């Protein structure tokens, strides 16, 4: 018979192995969904920089295509920003990215895009720090983790 400590450790490890897939990935999808809502409105998460005006040259291109030019929504013809791509399940981490070659979004998230005249434009589209994650999304993550560790469905 296994000791109580070994039994508890086995139970915790079994449940903890579900945290990334059952709590981490949904957390990232919640962040991705909120990022889409915010950028659609020309905003970022609280506390992050988001230059909300298009440069004049890009405004002209957008006007020709029939797109709005009042604020940066990061959406033009292909709308690559709206489609998440989750990494394959892992026990130690979860990762989300953009489908269809989302390199431009890396540069937005990195925080600095050089434009003509060497002007820096900042658009941070994902939270960089825990403090930038909205409270409702944090609470949802904690609830999922609690449910998993208590043996309930997330």
N, C-alpha and C positions, 0 to 999 in steps of 0.2 A: 504494500500500500504506500502511496506517495504521501509525503508530509504535507501539511496544510500550506506551507510556504511555496512548495513546488506546484501544488494544485492552483494556488492563486496566481503564481507567475505564468503558468500555462494558460489560464483563463485570460489574464491581462494581455499576454502576447497574441493570443488568438484574436481577441477583439481589436487590439491595437493595429493588427495587420490590415484591418478594414478602414482605418482612419483616412488614409490618402485617397482611396477610391471612393469611399462613401461620404466623406466630409470635405477633403481637400479639393477634389475635382469639382464638386458642386459649388464650393466657395469661389473657385476661379471663374466658373461660368456666371456666377452672380456678379462678380467684378466686371467681367466682359460685358454682360448685359447692361450694367450701370454705365460703363464707359461708352457704350453705344448711345444710350439715352442722353448722356451729357454732351458728347461731341456732336450729336445731331442738333443740339441746342447751342453749340458754340461755347461749351464750358468744359471744365475739368473737375476732378475731385477737389474738395475744399483743401486749401493750402498749397495747391500746385499751380505752377505758372501755365498760362494758356493764352498766347497771343491770339486775339480773336478776329483780327482783320487780315484779309488776303492782301497780298501785294498788288499794286495796280496792274502789272503785267499779267498776273494770274487772273485778276478780275475780268480782264478783257477776254481771256480764253474761256472762262466760265460763262460770261454773258453770251458769247458766240454759241456755246453749247446749250444755252437755255437754263443754266443752273443759277441758283441764288448767289448773291455776292455780298450780302449784308454782314455775314460773319463766317468764320471758318467752321465748316461742318465735316471736313475731310471726306466728302463724298462727291464723286463725279460719276463717270459712266459705269465702272465695274463694281463699285460698292464693296471692295475687298474687305473693308473694315468691319463689315457686319457678319462675317463668317468665321467663327472660332475653329481652331484646330488644336485638339488636346493631344498631348504626348501619350504614348502607350502607357498603360498602367505601370506604376512602380511602387515599391513598398516604402520608398524613402522620400519621394517628392512628386508633385503634380506640376504640370507646365501647360500653359496655353499660349497659342500664337495665332497668326493670321494665315488663312488659306491663300493660295494663289499668289505667291511671291509678295509677301507683305513687307519688303525691305524698307519702304518709305515710312512705315509706322515705327520701325526700329529707330529711325532718325528723329521722329517726333518724340518718342518716349525717351530717347537718350537726352533730349532736352535742348539741343542746339542745332539749328539748321542755318547755314550761312547763305545769305541772299546777296543780290547785287548790292554793291556799295559796302560789303562786309558788315552788314547789320545782322545782329543775332536775333533769331526768332525762337521763342520758347513755347513748346506745346508738350506738356507732360500728360499723356493720356491714360496712364495706369498709376495707381498709388505706388509711391516709392517706399513709404514707411507705414507701419501699422497705424500710426496716428491719422493718416490720410484715408484709411478705410472707413466708410460710413458705418455708424453704430449699428444700424439694422442688419448689415451684412456680417459684422462681427458677431452679433448675437445669434444669428442664424448658424454660423459656423460653430460657435460654442454649443448650441443646442444639439447640432448633429453629432459632435464629438461626445457630448454627454450621453446621448441616446445609444451610440455605438458601445461606449464603455459600460453602460448599464444593461446591455444585452437587448435593447429595443431597436427596432428599425429606425434608421436615420430619417 
